[in-house]
Amino acid sequence: MTLDEFQRQVFGVAAASPICDIPLVWSLTSTSIKLRIEIASGGFVDAFFNEQTGTTAYALIRRGARVFGA
């Protein structure tokens, strides 16, 4: 998967969700991307992908604390 494909997938899922705002590109390098998606009920999801290593990570943050991560 490429950075562009990951970004398109996250944007597509967020756009189809009634609880997600439009993702923001939080950081972007030549090999990685971090997106932040605000949640209507409070908090946000950070989505990270590294094209070089194939690493994907997600974290749900509420009230400044990580609630869930994968």
PDB file of N, H, CA, C and O in Angstrom:
ATOM      1  N   MET A   1       0.844  -1.167   0.000  1.00  0.00           N
ATOM      2  CA  MET A   1       0.000   0.000   0.000  1.00  0.00           C
ATOM      3  C   MET A   1       0.896   1.238   0.000  1.00  0.00           C
ATOM      4  O   MET A   1       1.975   1.228   0.592  1.00  0.00           O
ATOM      5  N   THR A   2       0.456   2.281  -0.651  1.00  0.00           N
ATOM      6  H   THR A   2      -0.421   2.290  -1.132  1.00  0.00           H
ATOM      7  CA  THR A   2       1.196   3.540  -0.690  1.00  0.00           C
ATOM      8  C   THR A   2       0.597   4.528   0.306  1.00  0.00           C
ATOM      9  O   THR A   2      -0.493   4.306   0.835  1.00  0.00           O
ATOM     10  N   LEU A   3       1.314   5.611   0.555  1.00  0.00           N
ATOM     11  H   LEU A   3       2.199   5.791   0.126  1.00  0.00           H
ATOM     12  CA  LEU A   3       0.803   6.660   1.433  1.00  0.00           C
ATOM     13  C   LEU A   3      -0.502   7.228   0.888  1.00  0.00           C
ATOM     14  O   LEU A   3      -1.444   7.476   1.642  1.00  0.00           O
ATOM     15  N   ASP A   4      -0.549   7.433  -0.423  1.00  0.00           N
ATOM     16  H   ASP A   4       0.216   7.232  -1.035  1.00  0.00           H
ATOM     17  CA  ASP A   4      -1.741   7.985  -1.059  1.00  0.00           C
ATOM     18  C   ASP A   4      -2.939   7.041  -0.906  1.00  0.00           C
ATOM     19  O   ASP A   4      -4.052   7.493  -0.637  1.00  0.00           O
ATOM     20  N   GLU A   5      -2.718   5.758  -1.072  1.00  0.00           N
ATOM     21  H   GLU A   5      -1.814   5.391  -1.290  1.00  0.00           H
ATOM     22  CA  GLU A   5      -3.803   4.779  -0.913  1.00  0.00           C
ATOM     23  C   GLU A   5      -4.314   4.766   0.525  1.00  0.00           C
ATOM     24  O   GLU A   5      -5.523   4.718   0.755  1.00  0.00           O
ATOM     25  N   PHE A   6      -3.398   4.808   1.488  1.00  0.00           N
ATOM     26  H   PHE A   6      -2.417   4.847   1.301  1.00  0.00           H
ATOM     27  CA  PHE A   6      -3.801   4.837   2.893  1.00  0.00           C
ATOM     28  C   PHE A   6      -4.634   6.079   3.178  1.00  0.00           C
ATOM     29  O   PHE A   6      -5.686   5.998   3.813  1.00  0.00           O
ATOM     30  N   GLN A   7      -4.161   7.227   2.708  1.00  0.00           N
ATOM     31  H   GLN A   7      -3.306   7.293   2.193  1.00  0.00           H
ATOM     32  CA  GLN A   7      -4.883   8.474   2.932  1.00  0.00           C
ATOM     33  C   GLN A   7      -6.274   8.425   2.307  1.00  0.00           C
ATOM     34  O   GLN A   7      -7.246   8.839   2.939  1.00  0.00           O
ATOM     35  N   ARG A   8      -6.383   7.931   1.087  1.00  0.00           N
ATOM     36  H   ARG A   8      -5.593   7.596   0.573  1.00  0.00           H
ATOM     37  CA  ARG A   8      -7.695   7.829   0.424  1.00  0.00           C
ATOM     38  C   ARG A   8      -8.629   6.912   1.196  1.00  0.00           C
ATOM     39  O   ARG A   8      -9.812   7.222   1.340  1.00  0.00           O
ATOM     40  N   GLN A   9      -8.121   5.784   1.699  1.00  0.00           N
ATOM     41  H   GLN A   9      -7.160   5.533   1.582  1.00  0.00           H
ATOM     42  CA  GLN A   9      -8.963   4.853   2.453  1.00  0.00           C
ATOM     43  C   GLN A   9      -9.475   5.486   3.736  1.00  0.00           C
ATOM     44  O   GLN A   9     -10.660   5.374   4.053  1.00  0.00           O
ATOM     45  N   VAL A  10      -8.593   6.153   4.481  1.00  0.00           N
ATOM     46  H   VAL A  10      -7.630   6.244   4.224  1.00  0.00           H
ATOM     47  CA  VAL A  10      -9.009   6.788   5.733  1.00  0.00           C
ATOM     48  C   VAL A  10     -10.023   7.904   5.452  1.00  0.00           C
ATOM     49  O   VAL A  10     -11.035   8.009   6.145  1.00  0.00           O
ATOM     50  N   PHE A  11      -9.758   8.722   4.453  1.00  0.00           N
ATOM     51  H   PHE A  11      -8.936   8.636   3.890  1.00  0.00           H
ATOM     52  CA  PHE A  11     -10.700   9.792   4.103  1.00  0.00           C
ATOM     53  C   PHE A  11     -12.050   9.214   3.686  1.00  0.00           C
ATOM     54  O   PHE A  11     -13.090   9.762   4.052  1.00  0.00           O
ATOM     55  N   GLY A  12     -12.053   8.126   2.934  1.00  0.00           N
ATOM     56  H   GLY A  12     -11.208   7.681   2.637  1.00  0.00           H
ATOM     57  CA  GLY A  12     -13.302   7.503   2.496  1.00  0.00           C
ATOM     58  C   GLY A  12     -14.123   6.961   3.652  1.00  0.00           C
ATOM     59  O   GLY A  12     -15.337   7.153   3.701  1.00  0.00           O
ATOM     60  N   VAL A  13     -13.467   6.290   4.572  1.00  0.00           N
ATOM     61  H   VAL A  13     -12.480   6.134   4.532  1.00  0.00           H
ATOM     62  CA  VAL A  13     -14.167   5.730   5.736  1.00  0.00           C
ATOM     63  C   VAL A  13     -14.707   6.860   6.608  1.00  0.00           C
ATOM     64  O   VAL A  13     -15.846   6.795   7.070  1.00  0.00           O
ATOM     65  N   ALA A  14     -13.902   7.890   6.836  1.00  0.00           N
ATOM     66  H   ALA A  14     -12.977   7.944   6.461  1.00  0.00           H
ATOM     67  CA  ALA A  14     -14.343   9.018   7.661  1.00  0.00           C
ATOM     68  C   ALA A  14     -15.528   9.741   7.015  1.00  0.00           C
ATOM     69  O   ALA A  14     -16.467  10.134   7.709  1.00  0.00           O
ATOM     70  N   ALA A  15     -15.489   9.917   5.704  1.00  0.00           N
ATOM     71  H   ALA A  15     -14.727   9.598   5.141  1.00  0.00           H
ATOM     72  CA  ALA A  15     -16.577  10.602   5.001  1.00  0.00           C
ATOM     73  C   ALA A  15     -17.882   9.821   5.086  1.00  0.00           C
ATOM     74  O   ALA A  15     -18.959  10.417   5.100  1.00  0.00           O
ATOM     75  N   ALA A  16     -17.798   8.505   5.143  1.00  0.00           N
ATOM     76  H   ALA A  16     -16.923   8.021   5.131  1.00  0.00           H
ATOM     77  CA  ALA A  16     -18.997   7.664   5.222  1.00  0.00           C
ATOM     78  C   ALA A  16     -19.532   7.537   6.646  1.00  0.00           C
ATOM     79  O   ALA A  16     -20.640   7.039   6.848  1.00  0.00           O
ATOM     80  N   SER A  17     -18.769   7.976   7.618  1.00  0.00           N
ATOM     81  H   SER A  17     -17.869   8.381   7.454  1.00  0.00           H
ATOM     82  CA  SER A  17     -19.155   7.831   9.023  1.00  0.00           C
ATOM     83  C   SER A  17     -19.934   9.047   9.510  1.00  0.00           C
ATOM     84  O   SER A  17     -19.546  10.182   9.231  1.00  0.00           O
ATOM     85  N   PRO A  18     -21.021   8.826  10.231  1.00  0.00           N
ATOM     86  CA  PRO A  18     -21.785   9.960  10.764  1.00  0.00           C
ATOM     87  C   PRO A  18     -21.121  10.610  11.982  1.00  0.00           C
ATOM     88  O   PRO A  18     -21.559  11.677  12.413  1.00  0.00           O
ATOM     89  N   ILE A  19     -20.082   9.998  12.545  1.00  0.00           N
ATOM     90  H   ILE A  19     -19.727   9.131  12.195  1.00  0.00           H
ATOM     91  CA  ILE A  19     -19.471  10.551  13.752  1.00  0.00           C
ATOM     92  C   ILE A  19     -18.081  11.138  13.523  1.00  0.00           C
ATOM     93  O   ILE A  19     -17.499  11.705  14.447  1.00  0.00           O
ATOM     94  N   CYS A  20     -17.540  11.015  12.314  1.00  0.00           N
ATOM     95  H   CYS A  20     -18.013  10.554  11.564  1.00  0.00           H
ATOM     96  CA  CYS A  20     -16.183  11.488  12.043  1.00  0.00           C
ATOM     97  C   CYS A  20     -16.190  12.789  11.253  1.00  0.00           C
ATOM     98  O   CYS A  20     -16.990  12.973  10.336  1.00  0.00           O
ATOM     99  N   ASP A  21     -15.278  13.691  11.628  1.00  0.00           N
ATOM    100  H   ASP A  21     -14.628  13.541  12.374  1.00  0.00           H
ATOM    101  CA  ASP A  21     -15.026  14.880  10.822  1.00  0.00           C
ATOM    102  C   ASP A  21     -14.064  14.509   9.694  1.00  0.00           C
ATOM    103  O   ASP A  21     -13.589  13.376   9.617  1.00  0.00           O
ATOM    104  N   ILE A  22     -13.788  15.464   8.836  1.00  0.00           N
ATOM    105  H   ILE A  22     -14.174  16.384   8.899  1.00  0.00           H
ATOM    106  CA  ILE A  22     -12.837  15.245   7.756  1.00  0.00           C
ATOM    107  C   ILE A  22     -11.440  15.118   8.366  1.00  0.00           C
ATOM    108  O   ILE A  22     -11.053  15.958   9.178  1.00  0.00           O
ATOM    109  N   PRO A  23     -10.685  14.103   7.999  1.00  0.00           N
ATOM    110  CA  PRO A  23      -9.334  13.935   8.553  1.00  0.00           C
ATOM    111  C   PRO A  23      -8.412  15.090   8.182  1.00  0.00           C
ATOM    112  O   PRO A  23      -8.544  15.709   7.126  1.00  0.00           O
ATOM    113  N   LEU A  24      -7.487  15.353   9.075  1.00  0.00           N
ATOM    114  H   LEU A  24      -7.379  14.850   9.932  1.00  0.00           H
ATOM    115  CA  LEU A  24      -6.439  16.340   8.827  1.00  0.00           C
ATOM    116  C   LEU A  24      -5.105  15.615   8.716  1.00  0.00           C
ATOM    117  O   LEU A  24      -4.830  14.683   9.472  1.00  0.00           O
ATOM    118  N   VAL A  25      -4.283  16.046   7.772  1.00  0.00           N
ATOM    119  H   VAL A  25      -4.506  16.802   7.158  1.00  0.00           H
ATOM    120  CA  VAL A  25      -2.939  15.481   7.678  1.00  0.00           C
ATOM    121  C   VAL A  25      -2.119  16.145   8.781  1.00  0.00           C
ATOM    122  O   VAL A  25      -1.816  17.335   8.699  1.00  0.00           O
ATOM    123  N   TRP A  26      -1.764  15.390   9.796  1.00  0.00           N
ATOM    124  H   TRP A  26      -2.010  14.423   9.863  1.00  0.00           H
ATOM    125  CA  TRP A  26      -1.062  15.911  10.967  1.00  0.00           C
ATOM    126  C   TRP A  26       0.442  15.973  10.716  1.00  0.00           C
ATOM    127  O   TRP A  26       1.110  16.914  11.143  1.00  0.00           O
ATOM    128  N   SER A  27       0.967  14.970  10.025  1.00  0.00           N
ATOM    129  H   SER A  27       0.424  14.205   9.678  1.00  0.00           H
ATOM    130  CA  SER A  27       2.370  15.017   9.605  1.00  0.00           C
ATOM    131  C   SER A  27       2.536  14.146   8.364  1.00  0.00           C
ATOM    132  O   SER A  27       1.823  13.161   8.171  1.00  0.00           O
ATOM    133  N   LEU A  28       3.487  14.533   7.536  1.00  0.00           N
ATOM    134  H   LEU A  28       4.066  15.333   7.692  1.00  0.00           H
ATOM    135  CA  LEU A  28       3.730  13.821   6.284  1.00  0.00           C
ATOM    136  C   LEU A  28       5.219  13.886   5.977  1.00  0.00           C
ATOM    137  O   LEU A  28       5.821  14.959   5.963  1.00  0.00           O
ATOM    138  N   THR A  29       5.800  12.713   5.732  1.00  0.00           N
ATOM    139  H   THR A  29       5.311  11.841   5.743  1.00  0.00           H
ATOM    140  CA  THR A  29       7.187  12.632   5.275  1.00  0.00           C
ATOM    141  C   THR A  29       7.178  11.840   3.971  1.00  0.00           C
ATOM    142  O   THR A  29       6.115  11.477   3.467  1.00  0.00           O
ATOM    143  N   SER A  30       8.333  11.581   3.442  1.00  0.00           N
ATOM    144  H   SER A  30       9.197  11.876   3.852  1.00  0.00           H
ATOM    145  CA  SER A  30       8.403  10.816   2.190  1.00  0.00           C
ATOM    146  C   SER A  30       7.994   9.356   2.392  1.00  0.00           C
ATOM    147  O   SER A  30       7.650   8.674   1.426  1.00  0.00           O
ATOM    148  N   THR A  31       8.027   8.865   3.640  1.00  0.00           N
ATOM    149  H   THR A  31       8.306   9.418   4.425  1.00  0.00           H
ATOM    150  CA  THR A  31       7.698   7.459   3.889  1.00  0.00           C
ATOM    151  C   THR A  31       6.554   7.239   4.873  1.00  0.00           C
ATOM    152  O   THR A  31       6.117   6.102   5.052  1.00  0.00           O
ATOM    153  N   SER A  32       6.053   8.307   5.522  1.00  0.00           N
ATOM    154  H   SER A  32       6.408   9.230   5.377  1.00  0.00           H
ATOM    155  CA  SER A  32       4.995   8.089   6.519  1.00  0.00           C
ATOM    156  C   SER A  32       3.983   9.228   6.531  1.00  0.00           C
ATOM    157  O   SER A  32       4.254  10.342   6.083  1.00  0.00           O
ATOM    158  N   ILE A  33       2.803   8.902   7.062  1.00  0.00           N
ATOM    159  H   ILE A  33       2.583   7.997   7.426  1.00  0.00           H
ATOM    160  CA  ILE A  33       1.731   9.882   7.181  1.00  0.00           C
ATOM    161  C   ILE A  33       0.999   9.644   8.498  1.00  0.00           C
ATOM    162  O   ILE A  33       0.805   8.504   8.920  1.00  0.00           O
ATOM    163  N   LYS A  34       0.598  10.734   9.136  1.00  0.00           N
ATOM    164  H   LYS A  34       0.755  11.661   8.794  1.00  0.00           H
ATOM    165  CA  LYS A  34      -0.212  10.663  10.347  1.00  0.00           C
ATOM    166  C   LYS A  34      -1.432  11.543  10.118  1.00  0.00           C
ATOM    167  O   LYS A  34      -1.310  12.726   9.802  1.00  0.00           O
ATOM    168  N   LEU A  35      -2.607  10.951  10.282  1.00  0.00           N
ATOM    169  H   LEU A  35      -2.706   9.990  10.539  1.00  0.00           H
ATOM    170  CA  LEU A  35      -3.865  11.655  10.093  1.00  0.00           C
ATOM    171  C   LEU A  35      -4.577  11.765  11.432  1.00  0.00           C
ATOM    172  O   LEU A  35      -4.472  10.871  12.271  1.00  0.00           O
ATOM    173  N   ARG A  36      -5.298  12.855  11.631  1.00  0.00           N
ATOM    174  H   ARG A  36      -5.383  13.582  10.949  1.00  0.00           H
ATOM    175  CA  ARG A  36      -6.097  13.028  12.837  1.00  0.00           C
ATOM    176  C   ARG A  36      -7.554  13.223  12.425  1.00  0.00           C
ATOM    177  O   ARG A  36      -7.874  14.058  11.579  1.00  0.00           O
ATOM    178  N   ILE A  37      -8.434  12.423  13.051  1.00  0.00           N
ATOM    179  H   ILE A  37      -8.174  11.745  13.738  1.00  0.00           H
ATOM    180  CA  ILE A  37      -9.858  12.485  12.756  1.00  0.00           C
ATOM    181  C   ILE A  37     -10.599  12.831  14.039  1.00  0.00           C
ATOM    182  O   ILE A  37     -10.630  12.036  14.978  1.00  0.00           O
ATOM    183  N   GLU A  38     -11.199  14.026  14.077  1.00  0.00           N
ATOM    184  H   GLU A  38     -11.174  14.672  13.314  1.00  0.00           H
ATOM    185  CA  GLU A  38     -11.990  14.439  15.234  1.00  0.00           C
ATOM    186  C   GLU A  38     -13.282  13.620  15.266  1.00  0.00           C
ATOM    187  O   GLU A  38     -13.864  13.314  14.225  1.00  0.00           O
ATOM    188  N   ILE A  39     -13.719  13.272  16.476  1.00  0.00           N
ATOM    189  H   ILE A  39     -13.246  13.521  17.322  1.00  0.00           H
ATOM    190  CA  ILE A  39     -14.926  12.479  16.682  1.00  0.00           C
ATOM    191  C   ILE A  39     -16.013  13.396  17.252  1.00  0.00           C
ATOM    192  O   ILE A  39     -15.743  14.180  18.162  1.00  0.00           O
ATOM    193  N   ALA A  40     -17.231  13.303  16.729  1.00  0.00           N
ATOM    194  H   ALA A  40     -17.450  12.666  15.991  1.00  0.00           H
ATOM    195  CA  ALA A  40     -18.328  14.189  17.136  1.00  0.00           C
ATOM    196  C   ALA A  40     -18.612  14.116  18.631  1.00  0.00           C
ATOM    197  O   ALA A  40     -18.977  15.126  19.233  1.00  0.00           O
ATOM    198  N   SER A  41     -18.455  12.959  19.236  1.00  0.00           N
ATOM    199  H   SER A  41     -18.159  12.139  18.747  1.00  0.00           H
ATOM    200  CA  SER A  41     -18.760  12.793  20.664  1.00  0.00           C
ATOM    201  C   SER A  41     -17.606  13.229  21.563  1.00  0.00           C
ATOM    202  O   SER A  41     -17.700  13.121  22.785  1.00  0.00           O
ATOM    203  N   GLY A  42     -16.526  13.718  20.971  1.00  0.00           N
ATOM    204  H   GLY A  42     -16.450  13.805  19.978  1.00  0.00           H
ATOM    205  CA  GLY A  42     -15.353  14.163  21.726  1.00  0.00           C
ATOM    206  C   GLY A  42     -14.170  13.258  21.476  1.00  0.00           C
ATOM    207  O   GLY A  42     -14.324  12.058  21.251  1.00  0.00           O
ATOM    208  N   GLY A  43     -13.011  13.832  21.516  1.00  0.00           N
ATOM    209  H   GLY A  43     -12.886  14.807  21.698  1.00  0.00           H
ATOM    210  CA  GLY A  43     -11.800  13.067  21.273  1.00  0.00           C
ATOM    211  C   GLY A  43     -11.460  13.004  19.794  1.00  0.00           C
ATOM    212  O   GLY A  43     -12.053  13.692  18.963  1.00  0.00           O
ATOM    213  N   PHE A  44     -10.483  12.153  19.494  1.00  0.00           N
ATOM    214  H   PHE A  44     -10.002  11.594  20.169  1.00  0.00           H
ATOM    215  CA  PHE A  44     -10.049  12.012  18.111  1.00  0.00           C
ATOM    216  C   PHE A  44      -9.350  10.664  17.926  1.00  0.00           C
ATOM    217  O   PHE A  44      -8.984   9.990  18.889  1.00  0.00           O
ATOM    218  N   VAL A  45      -9.180  10.303  16.663  1.00  0.00           N
ATOM    219  H   VAL A  45      -9.478  10.851  15.881  1.00  0.00           H
ATOM    220  CA  VAL A  45      -8.431   9.111  16.291  1.00  0.00           C
ATOM    221  C   VAL A  45      -7.203   9.570  15.517  1.00  0.00           C
ATOM    222  O   VAL A  45      -7.312  10.357  14.577  1.00  0.00           O
ATOM    223  N   ASP A  46      -6.045   9.080  15.911  1.00  0.00           N
ATOM    224  H   ASP A  46      -5.956   8.440  16.675  1.00  0.00           H
ATOM    225  CA  ASP A  46      -4.824   9.275  15.140  1.00  0.00           C
ATOM    226  C   ASP A  46      -4.578   8.004  14.348  1.00  0.00           C
ATOM    227  O   ASP A  46      -4.603   6.906  14.905  1.00  0.00           O
ATOM    228  N   ALA A  47      -4.340   8.147  13.047  1.00  0.00           N
ATOM    229  H   ALA A  47      -4.320   9.039  12.595  1.00  0.00           H
ATOM    230  CA  ALA A  47      -4.046   7.013  12.172  1.00  0.00           C
ATOM    231  C   ALA A  47      -2.666   7.240  11.566  1.00  0.00           C
ATOM    232  O   ALA A  47      -2.395   8.303  11.007  1.00  0.00           O
ATOM    233  N   PHE A  48      -1.801   6.246  11.677  1.00  0.00           N
ATOM    234  H   PHE A  48      -2.021   5.382  12.131  1.00  0.00           H
ATOM    235  CA  PHE A  48      -0.424   6.355  11.212  1.00  0.00           C
ATOM    236  C   PHE A  48      -0.119   5.220  10.247  1.00  0.00           C
ATOM    237  O   PHE A  48      -0.538   4.082  10.457  1.00  0.00           O
ATOM    238  N   PHE A  49       0.619   5.543   9.179  1.00  0.00           N
ATOM    239  H   PHE A  49       0.959   6.468   9.009  1.00  0.00           H
ATOM    240  CA  PHE A  49       1.068   4.521   8.246  1.00  0.00           C
ATOM    241  C   PHE A  49       2.480   4.845   7.782  1.00  0.00           C
ATOM    242  O   PHE A  49       2.779   5.981   7.414  1.00  0.00           O
ATOM    243  N   ASN A  50       3.348   3.830   7.803  1.00  0.00           N
ATOM    244  H   ASN A  50       3.104   2.907   8.101  1.00  0.00           H
ATOM    245  CA  ASN A  50       4.708   3.957   7.289  1.00  0.00           C
ATOM    246  C   ASN A  50       4.824   3.032   6.080  1.00  0.00           C
ATOM    247  O   ASN A  50       4.767   1.809   6.210  1.00  0.00           O
ATOM    248  N   GLU A  51       4.984   3.625   4.924  1.00  0.00           N
ATOM    249  H   GLU A  51       5.030   4.619   4.818  1.00  0.00           H
ATOM    250  CA  GLU A  51       5.048   2.867   3.674  1.00  0.00           C
ATOM    251  C   GLU A  51       6.285   1.978   3.602  1.00  0.00           C
ATOM    252  O   GLU A  51       6.221   0.870   3.069  1.00  0.00           O
ATOM    253  N   GLN A  52       7.391   2.448   4.124  1.00  0.00           N
ATOM    254  H   GLN A  52       7.443   3.348   4.556  1.00  0.00           H
ATOM    255  CA  GLN A  52       8.652   1.708   4.042  1.00  0.00           C
ATOM    256  C   GLN A  52       8.608   0.420   4.863  1.00  0.00           C
ATOM    257  O   GLN A  52       9.096  -0.616   4.412  1.00  0.00           O
ATOM    258  N   THR A  53       8.028   0.476   6.065  1.00  0.00           N
ATOM    259  H   THR A  53       7.632   1.318   6.431  1.00  0.00           H
ATOM    260  CA  THR A  53       7.995  -0.697   6.942  1.00  0.00           C
ATOM    261  C   THR A  53       6.670  -1.448   6.894  1.00  0.00           C
ATOM    262  O   THR A  53       6.578  -2.579   7.370  1.00  0.00           O
ATOM    263  N   GLY A  54       5.638  -0.817   6.318  1.00  0.00           N
ATOM    264  H   GLY A  54       5.713   0.102   5.932  1.00  0.00           H
ATOM    265  CA  GLY A  54       4.313  -1.430   6.293  1.00  0.00           C
ATOM    266  C   GLY A  54       3.578  -1.318   7.618  1.00  0.00           C
ATOM    267  O   GLY A  54       2.566  -1.989   7.821  1.00  0.00           O
ATOM    268  N   THR A  55       4.071  -0.481   8.521  1.00  0.00           N
ATOM    269  H   THR A  55       4.893   0.064   8.356  1.00  0.00           H
ATOM    270  CA  THR A  55       3.463  -0.319   9.840  1.00  0.00           C
ATOM    271  C   THR A  55       2.214   0.549   9.761  1.00  0.00           C
ATOM    272  O   THR A  55       2.229   1.625   9.164  1.00  0.00           O
ATOM    273  N   THR A  56       1.133   0.068  10.370  1.00  0.00           N
ATOM    274  H   THR A  56       1.121  -0.806  10.854  1.00  0.00           H
ATOM    275  CA  THR A  56      -0.100   0.828  10.509  1.00  0.00           C
ATOM    276  C   THR A  56      -0.456   0.847  11.989  1.00  0.00           C
ATOM    277  O   THR A  56      -0.381  -0.181  12.662  1.00  0.00           O
ATOM    278  N   ALA A  57      -0.846   2.021  12.499  1.00  0.00           N
ATOM    279  H   ALA A  57      -0.907   2.856  11.952  1.00  0.00           H
ATOM    280  CA  ALA A  57      -1.217   2.131  13.911  1.00  0.00           C
ATOM    281  C   ALA A  57      -2.372   3.119  14.047  1.00  0.00           C
ATOM    282  O   ALA A  57      -2.467   4.102  13.312  1.00  0.00           O
ATOM    283  N   TYR A  58      -3.247   2.828  15.008  1.00  0.00           N
ATOM    284  H   TYR A  58      -3.171   2.030  15.605  1.00  0.00           H
ATOM    285  CA  TYR A  58      -4.394   3.684  15.296  1.00  0.00           C
ATOM    286  C   TYR A  58      -4.478   3.895  16.799  1.00  0.00           C
ATOM    287  O   TYR A  58      -4.131   3.003  17.573  1.00  0.00           O
ATOM    288  N   ALA A  59      -4.938   5.071  17.215  1.00  0.00           N
ATOM    289  H   ALA A  59      -5.220   5.795  16.586  1.00  0.00           H
ATOM    290  CA  ALA A  59      -5.139   5.335  18.643  1.00  0.00           C
ATOM    291  C   ALA A  59      -6.355   6.230  18.805  1.00  0.00           C
ATOM    292  O   ALA A  59      -6.503   7.229  18.102  1.00  0.00           O
ATOM    293  N   LEU A  60      -7.232   5.861  19.745  1.00  0.00           N
ATOM    294  H   LEU A  60      -7.112   5.049  20.317  1.00  0.00           H
ATOM    295  CA  LEU A  60      -8.372   6.688  20.116  1.00  0.00           C
ATOM    296  C   LEU A  60      -7.977   7.470  21.357  1.00  0.00           C
ATOM    297  O   LEU A  60      -7.587   6.887  22.369  1.00  0.00           O
ATOM    298  N   ILE A  61      -8.079   8.792  21.276  1.00  0.00           N
ATOM    299  H   ILE A  61      -8.395   9.265  20.454  1.00  0.00           H
ATOM    300  CA  ILE A  61      -7.693   9.673  22.366  1.00  0.00           C
ATOM    301  C   ILE A  61      -8.941  10.412  22.861  1.00  0.00           C
ATOM    302  O   ILE A  61      -9.657  11.034  22.076  1.00  0.00           O
ATOM    303  N   ARG A  62      -9.190  10.334  24.172  1.00  0.00           N
ATOM    304  H   ARG A  62      -8.608   9.829  24.809  1.00  0.00           H
ATOM    305  CA  ARG A  62     -10.290  11.076  24.791  1.00  0.00           C
ATOM    306  C   ARG A  62      -9.767  11.728  26.056  1.00  0.00           C
ATOM    307  O   ARG A  62      -9.082  11.092  26.857  1.00  0.00           O
ATOM    308  N   ARG A  63     -10.094  13.000  26.230  1.00  0.00           N
ATOM    309  H   ARG A  63     -10.650  13.516  25.580  1.00  0.00           H
ATOM    310  CA  ARG A  63      -9.661  13.767  27.402  1.00  0.00           C
ATOM    311  C   ARG A  63      -8.150  13.670  27.628  1.00  0.00           C
ATOM    312  O   ARG A  63      -7.683  13.593  28.764  1.00  0.00           O
ATOM    313  N   GLY A  64      -7.403  13.675  26.531  1.00  0.00           N
ATOM    314  H   GLY A  64      -7.783  13.738  25.608  1.00  0.00           H
ATOM    315  CA  GLY A  64      -5.952  13.666  26.610  1.00  0.00           C
ATOM    316  C   GLY A  64      -5.312  12.344  26.933  1.00  0.00           C
ATOM    317  O   GLY A  64      -4.098  12.275  27.123  1.00  0.00           O
ATOM    318  N   ALA A  65      -6.114  11.269  27.002  1.00  0.00           N
ATOM    319  H   ALA A  65      -7.101  11.325  26.848  1.00  0.00           H
ATOM    320  CA  ALA A  65      -5.562   9.950  27.337  1.00  0.00           C
ATOM    321  C   ALA A  65      -5.904   8.945  26.241  1.00  0.00           C
ATOM    322  O   ALA A  65      -6.983   8.991  25.650  1.00  0.00           O
ATOM    323  N   ARG A  66      -4.978   8.051  25.985  1.00  0.00           N
ATOM    324  H   ARG A  66      -4.101   8.013  26.464  1.00  0.00           H
ATOM    325  CA  ARG A  66      -5.203   6.992  25.001  1.00  0.00           C
ATOM    326  C   ARG A  66      -6.190   5.979  25.590  1.00  0.00           C
ATOM    327  O   ARG A  66      -5.949   5.394  26.646  1.00  0.00           O
ATOM    328  N   VAL A  67      -7.299   5.789  24.882  1.00  0.00           N
ATOM    329  H   VAL A  67      -7.495   6.264  24.024  1.00  0.00           H
ATOM    330  CA  VAL A  67      -8.350   4.868  25.324  1.00  0.00           C
ATOM    331  C   VAL A  67      -8.165   3.503  24.662  1.00  0.00           C
ATOM    332  O   VAL A  67      -8.388   2.461  25.279  1.00  0.00           O
ATOM    333  N   PHE A  68      -7.756   3.533  23.399  1.00  0.00           N
ATOM    334  H   PHE A  68      -7.575   4.379  22.898  1.00  0.00           H
ATOM    335  CA  PHE A  68      -7.590   2.299  22.635  1.00  0.00           C
ATOM    336  C   PHE A  68      -6.511   2.523  21.598  1.00  0.00           C
ATOM    337  O   PHE A  68      -6.375   3.621  21.058  1.00  0.00           O
ATOM    338  N   GLY A  69      -5.755   1.499  21.324  1.00  0.00           N
ATOM    339  H   GLY A  69      -5.866   0.607  21.762  1.00  0.00           H
ATOM    340  CA  GLY A  69      -4.748   1.568  20.283  1.00  0.00           C
ATOM    341  C   GLY A  69      -4.525   0.221  19.648  1.00  0.00           C
ATOM    342  O   GLY A  69      -4.679  -0.816  20.293  1.00  0.00           O
ATOM    343  N   ALA A  70      -4.165   0.236  18.393  1.00  0.00           N
ATOM    344  H   ALA A  70      -4.040   1.079  17.869  1.00  0.00           H
ATOM    345  CA  ALA A  70      -3.882  -1.001  17.674  1.00  0.00           C
ATOM    346  C   ALA A  70      -2.785  -0.741  16.673  1.00  0.00           C
ATOM    347  O   ALA A  70      -2.381  -1.651  15.950  1.00  0.00           O
TER     348      ALA A  70
END
